Amino acid sequence: MELSMNLKQTQTLSPQMMQSMEILQMGSQELLEFIEETTQENPVLEVDEKYDRRDEFDLMRRKLEWLEATDVQNSWYHRQDTEEDADPMANYGGVEDGEEDLYRYVLSQLRMLPLEPDVMAAAVFVVESLNQNGWLDDDVPALAAAFGCPQPVMEQALEAVQGLEPAGVAARNLSECLRLQLLRRGGDCALALRIVEDHLDALARSRFGLIARELGTSAEEVREACALIKTLNPKPGTGFAAREHLTYINPDIIVVSFPDHFEVLANDYFFPSLHMSSYYQQLMKDTDDQEVKDYLTGKVRQAKWVVRSIEQRRSTLLACAQCILELQERFFRQGLGHLTPMSLADVAQRLEVHESTVSRAIRDKYLQCSMGVYPLSYFFSRGLGGSTGGEEGASPEAAKALLRKLIEEEDKARPLSDQKLSQLMGEQGCAISRRTVAKYRDELGIPSTTGRRQYEKTV
């Protein structure tokens, strides 16, 4: 038996340090809930009296109106605004209580129909059974069994709902959805109706010649009918507020573009200002009760640490955002497709902090700029071929942008093959394999060579 002595140095995180790291990685809503809980359990920590949660909407509107004055386009994540979306509040906050969603919209029409009470009740059940696309997931027998009514009653109810707006609502499959919309169009839709009823698979593969032979008509007539079908909406429920009344994300960071520079702002206006209670601090000094003094001393220490941690979270988040702006300046100036490969280490090295600190700081945080709202993690990506930084690397986002550009510029009569696209991209400094080209093309929703050639013939 031999005894030995070893000396080693270890670091143990205090509860305060652990809490500070937890605060750093909190999202906006999570931090707001934490502040509210902390102020309730710690009497020393008080919220600024001028803070009122009811004023959040007005504050947000004023800030967004100011941003519009600086030509910042407010748009939702990866979506450009349309001319109709002129309200700067259109993409922020939750759905208002009075805002109409799909279900309220359909129900408001249903209430105007002169239906029998049992049919009306079944029709309401049908509307409540719609999914977010405006479709029904069950057929008539299943709906009748679930509601507990005869099938003929449910069939009448379904017919009543399918006659409402938007056209195609309460369809049970794609074919029925398109057929309902064509029936509303009027005019000569006979050929289009036959295609959506019996030849959707061939239509999806753009096999116009096959459809023409089976229907005994010309390929040109089939193309015209298919062009009409493509104007229909396969998901009539889209465009309405979600049934769950989802709340949109409030960005943590806002990048404002000026003619000669960018400015990074912390979007923390909806956080209350915290301060130490002067009453309890004075009581801690004046009281002779040691138990009260010890209690208040602990609460004061906790309150100071919370205030310091929240401020540290804000400064660290701003520093990370500023660093991201500097490293990804091409993206903020030129838009999608100009993202530079960047790693956590790149930011950590500039800020002289550990990578884990950067990881916590960007977790569940969002940035708003003129292109939209993005999670901060969106700006971190490895370059193709394993590169993680520098101007020489190409990000997957840039590769997809180049791929889309090459396909848009190709000869529509002779579309480029995946192998040829791979070759052309390599010549432009973005070397990826044919399989990767196919993968990115699928992710972009771009058809294969055959699909692109036949699609161009329909235009």
N, C-alpha and C positions, 0 to 999 in steps of 0.2 A: 504494500500500500504506500502510495506516494502522494503527498500534499503539495499543491502548487498554488500560487497566487497570481491572478491576472488582473491588469488594470485596463479598463476600457471606459470610453466616454459615450454616454447615451443622452438623448434629448427627449424629455417628456413634455407633451403639450398640456398646458393648464386648461381648465374648463373655459377660461376667458378666451384663450387663443383658439380653442376649438369653436367657440361661439362666433368669433370673428371670421373664421373661415366659412362657417355656415352662412353668415350674413353676406359674405362676398359672393357666394354662388346662388343666392336667392334671386328669383325673378321679381319683377315689379309687384305683381299681385301678391306673391308670397311674402315679400318684404312689408307690404302694406298691412297684411294680416298680422305679421310678427309685431309690427309697431303697435297696432291696436291691442294685441294681447299683452304686450309688455307694459303699456301704459295703464292697463286695467289692474295688473298685479303689482306694479311698483308705483306707490303714491308719490315718490320723489320725482318721477319722470312725467312731465306734463306736455300736452299738445298746445301749440300756439292758439290762443283764443280766436284769432281771426281766421283760422282754418275752418272751413265748412265743406263737407263732402258734397253738399248740394250745389256748390259752385263749380264743381269739376267740369261739367259740360261747358259752361260759359268760358272757363279758363282755356279749355282745349280749343274751343272755337276761335277765341281771340288769337291764340298762338298760331293756329293753322292759317288764319286769315293773314297774319303777318308773314308767314312762310310763303303764301301765295304771292304776296307783294314782291318777294325776292325771286319770283319765277320758279319756285320749287313745285313740281307737280306731285300732288299727293295721290299715291296709288297703292293698291293692295299688293301683297307679296307676289312678285313676278307677273303683274298685270298692269297694262297701261290704261290710263283713264280714257273714257270716251267723251265726246262733246256733251252728251246728256248728263254726265256726271259732274256737274258744275259745283255742287255743294261741297265745300271742303270737309264737311263732316260725314260725307257719304260712306266712307270706308272705316269709320272709327266708332268705338263704343258699341253698346249692345243694341239689339233691336228694340225700338221703343214699343211700349205697351200698345199703342194705337196703330203700329205698322202692320200691314196686311201680309200674312204669309200665304202659302198655297192653300192651306186648309181653310182659313178664314175666307179667302177669295172664293173658293168653290162653294163653301157653305152659304155665303151671302147670296149666291145665285140660286142655290138649291131651295132656300127658304121661300123664294118667290114662285116656285112651281106648285100647281094645284094637284098635289099627290094625296092619295089616301094615307091615313095615319100610319098604317103598318108599312106601306111602301116608303114613306118619308123616314120612318125610323131606320129601316134597312139601308136607305140611301145615305143617311148620316153615318151609319156604320161603315159603309163603303168608303166614304171620304176619310174617315178616321183610319182606315186600313191602307191608305195610299203611302207609298214610300217617298223619299225625297225627290225621286225622278218623276213622280206623278203617276207611277205604275202601280198595279196590284200584284202582289206576290202569290195570291191564291186564286183558284178558279171559283165558279159559282157554287158548286156543291160544298166546297170547304168553307166559303163565306157563309152560306146558309146554315151549315152545321154549327159554325162558331157563334152565329147570332141567334140561332134557334128559331128560324122561320122557314116556311116552305120555299123550295127552289124557284117556283114561278114568281113569288114575291121578290126574291133577291134578283132575279133576272130583270124584272121591271125597274128595280132600284138601280141596277147597274146601267141599264139603258138610259135612265134619266141622268145619271152622273156623267156618262160618256157624251151626252149632248151639251154639256156645259163647257165653259172656257177654263183653261186653254185647250185648244183642240188636241185630242189625243190623250187627255187625262183619263185615268182608270183603265188604260189598256193593260192587257195581261201578257203581252209579248211585243216585240218590235214590229212584227207584221201588222198586228191589230192597231198599234199606235200610228203607224204611217197610213193605214187604210182609213182610220177615222179622220185624219187630217185631209186626205185627198177627197173624201166625201164632202167636206166643208168647202173645198175649192170650187166645186161646180165645173162646168165646162166639160171638155172631152178628156177625162182622166182614165178611160177604160183600160188603156194599155198599161199605164202606171199602176193601176189597181191590180191587174193580173201579175205584174212583176213583183209587187210587194207581198202578194198572197202566196205565190208559188215559186218565185225565183230569187229570193233574197241572197242565197248562198252564191249563186252565179253573179249577182250584182256586186256582192262584196269583193269578188275576184275580177270584176270588170270584164266578164266574159260576155260581151255584147253580141258577138256572133252566135254563140250558143243559144242565148235567149231569143234572138231573132229567128233562128231555125225552129226552135220548139214552139214559138208562138205564131209562126208563119207570117212574119212581117220583115221589114227591112232593118238593117243594122242602124241606119240613120234615125229611123223612128224610135228604135230602142234607146239610142243615145239621148234623144230629146226627152223621152219619158224618164230616163235615169237622171237627167239634169233637173227635171222637175222634182223628182224624189229627193235629190240632194238639198233642195231648199227647205225641206221639212225638218221639224225638230224632233229627234228621237227621244229626247228627255224633256217633256213639256213642263216638268216641275222646276227645271232650272230657271234662274232669274227671280225666284221668290225667296223670301227670307226662310232660313232653316227652321224646322219645327221646334227644335230644341232652343231656339233663340240664342245661338252661340254669340259669345262676345269676341269681337275682333281684338287683335293684339295691339297694345299701346307700345310703340317703340321706346326703348330706353335711351337711344342715341339718335340725334337728328343731325345730318350733315347738310349744311346750307351752302349753296353754290353762289359765289360772287364773281364778277367779271375777272378778277385777278387772283382770287384765292378761295379756299374752302374754310368753313368754320364748323367746328364740332360743338354741339350743344347737348347737355344732359337734360333729358326730358323728365325731370323729377318734380314738375310743378304740382303733381297730385299727391306728393308725399307731405305730410304735415311737418311743420317745424317743431322740433323738440327742445325743451329747455328744462333746467333743474328748478324745482319748486323752492322759492325763497322761504316759504313758510317752514317747510320741513328741514331745510338747511339751518335756519335759525333755531328751530326746536332742538335739533341735534346738539347745538352749541349750548343751549340754555338748560336742557333737562338734567336733573340730578339722578334720574332713574337709569342705572347702568344697562339694564335690559333694553330699554327704549333706545338708548344711545347706540348700543351694539347693533340693534335692528336697523336703525336709520343709517348707521355708518355703512353697513353692508349694502343697503339699497342705494345709497349715494354712489358707492363704488361701482355697483352694477349699472346704474344709470349713466355714469360717465363713460363706462366702457361701451355701452350700446351706442351712445352718441358718437364716440370716437370711431367705432367700427363702421357705422353707417357712412360717416364722412370719408373713411378710408375706402369703403366700397365705391363711393362716388368718384373719388380721385383716381383709383386704380382703373375703373371702367373707362373714365375719360382718357387716361393715358393709353390704354389698350386701343381705344377707338382712334385716337390721334395717330398711333403707330400704324394701325391698319390703313388709315387714310393715306399716310405717306408711302407705304409699301404697295398699295393698290391704287395709286393715283390714276393710272391708265384706265382702270375700270370706272372711276367716278367721272372722268373726263370723256371717255369714249363709249362707255356702256358695256352691255353684255358681249361676251366673247373676248374681252381684254383683261380677264382675271389672271393675275400672276401667281404661280405656285408659291405658297407661303406656309411655313410651319409654326407651331407654337414656339419652337426654339428661336426662330427669327425675331419674334416679338419679345420673348423673354430676354434675349441677349441685349436688345436695344434698351429695354426698361430696367435691366440689371436685376431681374427677379427670377424666381424659379418657374419652370414651365407649368407646374401644378397651379401656381398663382394665376397665370394667364388662363389656364383651362377653367378654373373656378370663376374667373371674372367674366368670361364670355358665355358661360353656361346659361341657357334659357334667356339670353338677352337679344334684343333686336335693334336693327339700325334702319332708319328711314333716310332715303336720299331721293334724288330726282328720278331714279329708275324704279323705285318701289321700296318695299320693306323686306329686309332680309335678316335671317338669324346671323349673329356674328360668326358662328361656326362656318357659315357659307363661304367666308373669305379665306378659310384655311383649307388648302388642298395640296396633295402631292402632285408633282409634275409627271407627265408621261415619261415612262422609262425610269421612274424612281426618283427623279430630281425633286427637290423640295424648296427651291428658292432660286432667285436670280432671274435676270432677264432672258437667259438662254432657254429656260424650261418652258414647256407649254402645258397649260392646265387642261383637264378634260373639258371644261367649259369653253376654252378657246378652240379646242379641237372640234367640238360640236358646231361652233359658230363657223369655222372654216368649212366643215363638211356641208353645212346648210348653204353656204355661199356658193360652193362648187356645184351643188345640185341645182340651185336656182339659176346658175349661168350656163348649165349644160344645154346641149342640143336636144330639144324635147322629142324630136323624131328618133334620136339615137342616144338614149340616156346612158350615163356612165355606169359601168359595172363596179361592184365593191372593190375588186382588185385594182381597177383603174383609178378609183377614188383614193385608194391607199397609196398608189404610186404618186399621184398628183399632190397629195398632202405631204408626202415625204419630200418632194421637190421644193415645197414651201416651208420646210423646216419643222414639220409636224409629223414625225414618223410613227405611224400606227399600223397594225396588221389588218388584213382583210376582215378577220373575225371581229376585231374591235370596230371597224367601220360599220359592219352589219349591226353590231350591238348598239352603237350610238345612233345609227339610222332608225332602228326600232324605237329607241328611247325618244327620239324626236318626232315619231309618228310619220316618218317618210316611207312610202312604199318601196318595194324592190324595183329593179330595172323594168321588169315587165309591167308592173302596176303603174309606174310613172309614165311609160310610153302610152299605154292605153288610156290613162286618165287625161293626158293632154289631147287625145283625139275627141274627147267629149266637150272640150271648151269651144 
